[in-house]
Amino acid sequence: MSASNTALPKSLVLVGAGKMGGAMLRGWLNLGLDAKAVTVIEPTPAPDMVAFAQAKGVHLLSDATGIAPPDVLVLAIKPQGFDAAAPALQALVSARTVVVSIMAGKSMGSIAKQLPGAGGIVRAMPNTPAAVGRGITGATASMGLAEGARLQADALLRAIGQVEWVATEDDIDAVTAVSGSGPAYVFYLVECLADAGIAAGLAPDVAERLARATIEGSGELLFRDAGTPAATLRKNVTSPGGTTAAALDVLMAHDGLAPLMARAIAAAKKRAGELAG
């Protein structure tokens, strides 16, 4: 499915306007969602969000008092704050309201229990590159969600990047481990690559720039050449007996990067399941 203005909701309430909520809001408006159709609930908005809302004509409120149930209710608050916020949010759901949650560790069952009467629930896990419109979101929908409602959710999520729909809610834990937490792994790779460059004799600032630019350029190559498997791109860089092959012999050893990454993803998935209860 692809984002379409015709799939955008007529009314939307965003609960939480932090970094991810703010990124989503900007993406929706860039996509063509009418600012007058959006209400943002944020008790302590940052100054830049206040200025943005005023400039765009978005309703920015401190609580849910007096708001009619929208077509879509987006939950972008910290999961640990949901239980306290839920009673006041119950008035925002009706049989026509689709709840889209990006709260990590909150299952659709727990959301449905706190917000009974919603027309359906979409649980989604975006990642931080959403801030620059290059995120990727894993999403799953509650049983029986109407196709039109799913298209609305898809359009909203695609405003911040790509979307992958997964079959079951259990898959969201794996999505969290791979792409939700994944940017941190990439940033750590930059740290390690720069530190290794320093150890090899480079000046710290040079090593940092080389590491950052290498990851940035490689990511862009992956994006532009999406039809070529990553393994093929790797092999294209690797001359037999050359410097890259020497480094990969270490990274691809039996105790190298692949088993380490497998353990890391397994640990993140296990923790995601624990948080979801």
C-alpha positions as CSV (number, residue, x, y, z in Angstrom):
1,M,0.0,0.0,0.0
2,S,1.1,3.6,-0.6
3,A,0.3,6.8,1.2
4,S,-2.5,8.7,-0.4
5,N,-4.3,11.9,0.5
6,T,-7.6,10.2,-0.1
7,A,-6.7,7.8,2.7
8,L,-6.0,10.5,5.2
9,P,-8.5,10.8,8.1
10,K,-10.9,13.7,8.4
11,S,-10.1,14.1,12.1
12,L,-7.1,13.0,14.1
13,V,-6.0,13.4,17.7
14,L,-2.3,13.0,18.6
15,V,-1.6,12.3,22.2
16,G,2.0,13.1,22.9
17,A,4.1,15.6,21.0
18,G,7.6,14.5,21.9
19,K,10.3,13.7,19.3
20,M,8.5,10.9,17.6
21,G,5.0,12.5,17.9
22,G,6.4,15.7,16.6
23,A,8.1,14.0,13.7
24,M,4.8,12.2,12.8
25,L,2.9,15.5,13.0
26,R,5.3,17.2,10.6
27,G,5.2,14.3,8.2
28,W,1.3,14.3,8.2
29,L,1.2,18.0,7.4
30,N,3.8,17.6,4.7
31,L,1.7,14.8,3.2
32,G,-1.3,17.1,3.0
33,L,-3.3,16.4,6.1
34,D,-5.4,19.5,7.0
35,A,-3.9,21.2,10.1
36,K,-7.4,22.1,11.2
37,A,-8.2,18.4,11.3
38,V,-5.5,17.7,13.9
39,T,-5.7,18.2,17.6
40,V,-2.5,17.6,19.7
41,I,-2.7,16.8,23.4
42,E,0.5,17.6,25.2
43,P,0.5,18.8,28.8
44,T,4.1,20.1,28.6
45,P,4.9,21.0,25.0
46,A,8.4,22.1,24.1
47,P,8.7,25.7,22.9
48,D,9.4,24.6,19.3
49,M,6.2,22.5,19.3
50,V,4.2,25.5,20.5
51,A,5.7,27.7,17.8
52,F,5.1,25.0,15.2
53,A,1.5,24.5,16.2
54,Q,0.8,28.2,16.1
55,A,2.4,28.7,12.7
56,K,0.5,25.8,11.1
57,G,-2.8,26.3,12.8
58,V,-2.8,23.0,14.7
59,H,-4.9,22.8,17.9
60,L,-2.6,22.2,20.8
61,L,-4.2,21.4,24.1
62,S,-3.1,20.3,27.5
63,D,-5.8,17.7,28.1
64,A,-8.6,15.9,26.3
65,T,-11.5,18.0,27.8
66,G,-14.3,18.7,25.3
67,I,-12.7,16.8,22.3
68,A,-15.0,14.7,20.2
69,P,-13.9,11.2,19.2
70,P,-11.8,11.5,16.0
71,D,-11.4,9.1,13.1
72,V,-7.9,8.3,14.3
73,L,-6.4,8.5,17.8
74,V,-2.6,8.3,17.8
75,L,-0.9,7.3,21.1
76,A,2.6,8.6,21.1
77,I,3.1,8.9,24.9
78,K,5.6,7.0,27.0
79,P,4.1,3.6,27.8
80,Q,4.7,4.0,31.5
81,G,2.3,7.0,31.5
82,F,-0.5,5.3,29.6
83,D,-2.3,3.8,32.5
84,A,-2.6,7.1,34.2
85,A,-3.7,8.9,31.0
86,A,-6.2,6.3,29.8
87,P,-9.2,7.3,31.9
88,A,-9.2,10.8,30.4
89,L,-8.7,9.4,26.9
90,Q,-11.7,7.0,27.0
91,A,-14.0,9.8,25.8
92,L,-11.9,10.1,22.7
93,V,-12.8,6.6,21.3
94,S,-16.0,5.5,19.5
95,A,-16.9,2.7,17.2
96,R,-15.5,4.7,14.3
97,T,-12.2,5.5,16.0
98,V,-9.0,3.6,15.1
99,V,-6.4,3.7,17.7
100,V,-2.8,3.8,16.4
101,S,-0.3,3.1,19.1
102,I,3.5,3.6,18.9
103,M,4.0,2.9,22.6
104,A,6.7,0.2,23.1
105,G,5.7,-2.6,25.3
106,K,1.9,-2.0,25.3
107,S,0.0,-4.8,23.7
108,M,-3.2,-4.3,21.7
109,G,-5.0,-6.3,24.5
110,S,-3.9,-3.9,27.2
111,I,-4.9,-0.9,25.0
112,A,-8.3,-2.4,24.3
113,K,-8.9,-3.0,28.0
114,Q,-8.0,0.7,28.8
115,L,-9.9,2.1,25.8
116,P,-12.9,-0.1,25.3
117,G,-15.2,0.7,22.4
118,A,-12.6,1.6,19.8
119,G,-13.3,0.5,16.3
120,G,-9.9,-1.1,16.0
121,I,-6.3,-0.9,17.0
122,V,-3.0,-0.7,15.1
123,R,0.2,-1.3,17.0
124,A,3.2,0.2,15.3
125,M,6.9,0.5,16.0
126,P,8.7,3.3,14.2
127,N,12.3,4.2,14.6
128,T,14.3,7.4,15.1
129,P,15.2,8.1,11.5
130,A,11.5,9.1,11.2
131,A,12.8,12.5,12.4
132,V,14.3,13.0,8.9
133,G,11.6,11.2,7.0
134,R,13.7,8.1,6.6
135,G,12.2,5.8,9.3
136,I,10.8,2.4,8.9
137,T,7.8,1.2,10.9
138,G,6.6,-2.3,11.6
139,A,2.8,-2.5,12.1
140,T,0.1,-5.0,12.8
141,A,-3.7,-4.6,13.1
142,S,-6.3,-6.0,15.3
143,M,-8.6,-8.7,14.0
144,G,-11.3,-7.5,11.7
145,L,-10.0,-4.0,11.2
146,A,-11.7,-2.5,8.1
147,E,-9.5,-2.1,5.0
148,G,-10.3,1.6,4.9
149,A,-9.1,2.1,8.5
150,R,-5.9,0.1,7.7
151,L,-5.3,2.3,4.7
152,Q,-5.6,5.4,6.9
153,A,-3.1,4.0,9.4
154,D,-0.8,3.0,6.6
155,A,-0.9,6.5,5.0
156,L,-0.2,8.2,8.4
157,L,2.8,5.9,9.1
158,R,4.3,6.3,5.6
159,A,4.5,10.0,6.3
160,I,7.7,9.3,8.2
161,G,9.2,6.6,6.0
162,Q,8.6,3.0,4.9
163,V,6.1,0.6,6.5
164,E,6.2,-3.2,6.9
165,W,2.9,-4.9,8.0
166,V,3.5,-8.1,10.0
167,A,1.1,-10.9,10.4
168,T,0.9,-11.1,14.2
169,E,1.5,-9.0,17.3
170,D,4.2,-11.3,18.4
171,D,6.2,-10.2,15.3
172,I,6.3,-6.6,16.8
173,D,8.8,-7.8,19.4
174,A,11.1,-8.9,16.6
175,V,10.5,-5.6,14.7
176,T,11.4,-3.8,17.9
177,A,14.6,-5.7,18.2
178,V,15.7,-5.3,14.6
179,S,14.5,-1.9,13.4
180,G,13.1,-0.2,16.5
181,S,16.4,-0.5,18.4
182,G,18.5,-0.9,15.2
183,P,19.6,2.8,14.9
184,A,21.4,2.4,18.2
185,Y,23.4,-0.5,16.8
186,V,24.4,1.6,13.8
187,F,25.4,4.5,15.9
188,Y,27.5,2.1,18.0
189,L,29.1,0.8,14.9
190,V,30.2,4.3,14.0
191,E,31.7,4.7,17.5
192,C,33.6,1.4,17.2
193,L,34.8,2.1,13.7
194,A,36.0,5.6,14.7
195,D,37.7,4.2,17.8
196,A,39.4,1.5,15.7
197,G,40.6,4.2,13.3
198,I,42.1,6.2,16.2
199,A,43.9,3.0,17.4
200,A,45.2,2.6,13.9
201,G,46.8,6.0,14.0
202,L,44.2,8.5,12.7
203,A,43.4,11.8,14.4
204,P,40.1,11.5,16.3
205,D,38.2,14.1,14.2
206,V,39.4,12.4,11.0
207,A,38.4,9.0,12.2
208,E,34.9,10.3,13.3
209,R,34.3,11.9,9.9
210,L,35.5,8.8,8.0
211,A,33.2,6.5,10.1
212,R,30.2,8.7,9.8
213,A,30.5,9.3,6.1
214,T,31.1,5.6,5.4
215,I,27.9,4.6,7.2
216,E,25.9,7.4,5.6
217,G,27.2,6.6,2.1
218,S,26.7,2.9,2.5
219,G,23.1,3.4,3.7
220,E,22.4,5.6,0.7
221,L,23.8,2.9,-1.6
222,L,21.6,0.3,0.0
223,F,18.6,2.6,-0.5
224,R,19.3,3.5,-4.1
225,D,20.2,-0.1,-5.1
226,A,17.4,-1.7,-3.1
227,G,17.1,-4.6,-5.6
228,T,20.6,-5.9,-4.9
229,P,21.0,-8.0,-1.8
230,A,23.3,-6.6,0.9
231,A,25.4,-9.8,0.6
232,T,26.0,-9.0,-3.1
233,L,27.0,-5.4,-2.3
234,R,29.4,-6.7,0.3
235,K,31.0,-9.1,-2.2
236,N,31.3,-6.3,-4.7
237,V,33.5,-4.4,-2.3
238,T,35.6,-7.5,-1.4
239,S,38.6,-8.3,-3.6
240,P,40.0,-11.8,-2.9
241,G,43.1,-11.6,-0.8
242,G,42.7,-7.8,-0.3
243,T,42.3,-5.6,2.8
244,T,38.5,-5.9,3.0
245,A,38.8,-9.7,2.9
246,A,41.3,-9.6,5.7
247,A,38.9,-7.6,7.9
248,L,35.9,-9.7,7.0
249,D,37.8,-12.9,8.0
250,V,37.7,-11.5,11.5
251,L,34.1,-10.2,11.4
252,M,32.8,-13.5,9.8
253,A,34.7,-15.9,12.1
254,H,32.6,-18.4,14.2
255,D,32.6,-16.0,17.1
256,G,32.4,-12.8,15.0
257,L,29.7,-10.4,14.1
258,A,26.9,-12.7,13.0
259,P,26.5,-14.7,16.2
260,L,27.0,-11.6,18.3
261,M,24.2,-9.8,16.4
262,A,22.0,-12.9,16.7
263,R,22.5,-12.8,20.5
264,A,21.8,-9.1,20.6
265,I,18.6,-9.3,18.7
266,A,17.4,-12.3,20.8
267,A,18.1,-10.3,23.9
268,A,16.2,-7.2,22.6
269,K,13.3,-9.4,21.5
270,K,13.1,-11.1,24.9
271,R,13.1,-7.8,26.7
272,A,10.4,-6.4,24.4
273,G,8.2,-9.4,25.3
274,E,8.8,-8.9,29.0
275,L,7.8,-5.2,28.7
276,A,4.6,-6.2,26.9
277,G,3.7,-8.6,29.6
